[in-house]
Amino acid sequence: MSRSYSMVVEIDDCRRDRVTAIKEAAEEQWPFEDWQFTDKGDPATLDYLWATADDQLTGGETERQFGERLARAIWRANGGFCEVTVTATYLDDLPHECYFFERSEYDELMAVPNG
């Protein structure tokens, strides 16, 4: 059964030289487009990157599982930790849930084989 969602991904302090890889990795997980960013001029990091898109969750995947899958893909593309927030809005039954992935979850989620 598929369920319609609007997803927002927000990424804080990612590596500037990995932004293209991060966008591509996120877009492999969900059809994100129209990326926006805030840049305070640090040569190593981009302060804030975000995008939104609507699509379907299928195969019984939960919002949380999707968020974990997306965070792992972003961390791999970044080559390490950056803060990832996924806001999932179930379009058939508002309001939304927000999942914030911080440093304490990085090691745990990245240790999941083939995750």
N, C-alpha and C positions, 0 to 999 in steps of 0.2 A: 504494500500500500504506500503510495506516495503522499507527501504532505507539503503544502506550499509554504515557503519561508522567505523572508527577507533577512539577509545576513549582512552585518557590518563587521569588518575587521579593522582594528586599530592597533598599530604597531609603534611602540616607543623605543627610541634609541637603537635603531638597527644600523648595521654597518653601511656607510654611504656607498662603498664599492660593491655591495651585494644587493642593492635595491632592485635591479633588473631581475636577478635570480629569485629574490623574494616575491616579486610580483608574479613571475612565471609559476613559481611553486604554489602560490595561493590560487592562481587561476586554474591550475590543474585540479584543485579540490572543489572549486565553486566558480561560476562565471563572473568574477569580479571585474569591474571596468571603471573608467573615470577615476583613476587614482588621484588623490590629493595629498599634499604634504605641507609641513611646516618646517622651516629650516632656520636655525639660529646661527648658522655659519661655522659650526664645529667641523673641521676638515675630516674627521673620522666617522662621525655618526650623523644620521638624519634624525631630527628630533621627533617627528611624528608623521606617520604615513597611514592613510586609511582609504577604504573603498567600500562600496555596497553593491549588492546584486540580489535579485530574486531568482529562486529555482526550487527544486524539489529535494527533500530528503527521502530516500527510498531504502528498501531492504531492512526496515526496522531500526535503522540507525537513529540514536537519540541525538538531541541537540548537544548534549555534553560530549558524546562520542565524536560528533562532527567537530566540535571545538578542539578536542584533543588531537584529532587527525590534522586539522589545519595548523594548530600550534607546532606540532612536530615538523610538518613540512616547512614552515617558516623558519624554525630554529635550524633545521638542516641547511636551508638555503642561506641563512645568515652566518652559518659557521659557528654558532653559539647562541647564548641566551640574548633575548630582547623581550620586553614586555609585550604580550599579545592579549588583546581583549576581543572576544567574539560576542556580539549581541545578536541573539536569534529572536526574530519576531515571527511567530506562527500566524500566518495571514488568515487562517480560518477561525482562529480563536485568540484574539488579542487579550491581554498585553504581551510583553516579551520577557525573556530570561536573558541575563547577561552573565557570561563566564569569563573571569579574569585569570590569566595564567601568569603566575609570578615565579620568581627564582626557586621557591621551595618545591614547585612541581616540575621544574625543568629536568632534574636528574631522574625523577621517577618516570616521567613520560618518555624520556629519551632512552630509557633502559628497556622499554617494551620491544621485544624482537619483532621486526617487520611491521612496526607500528607506523 
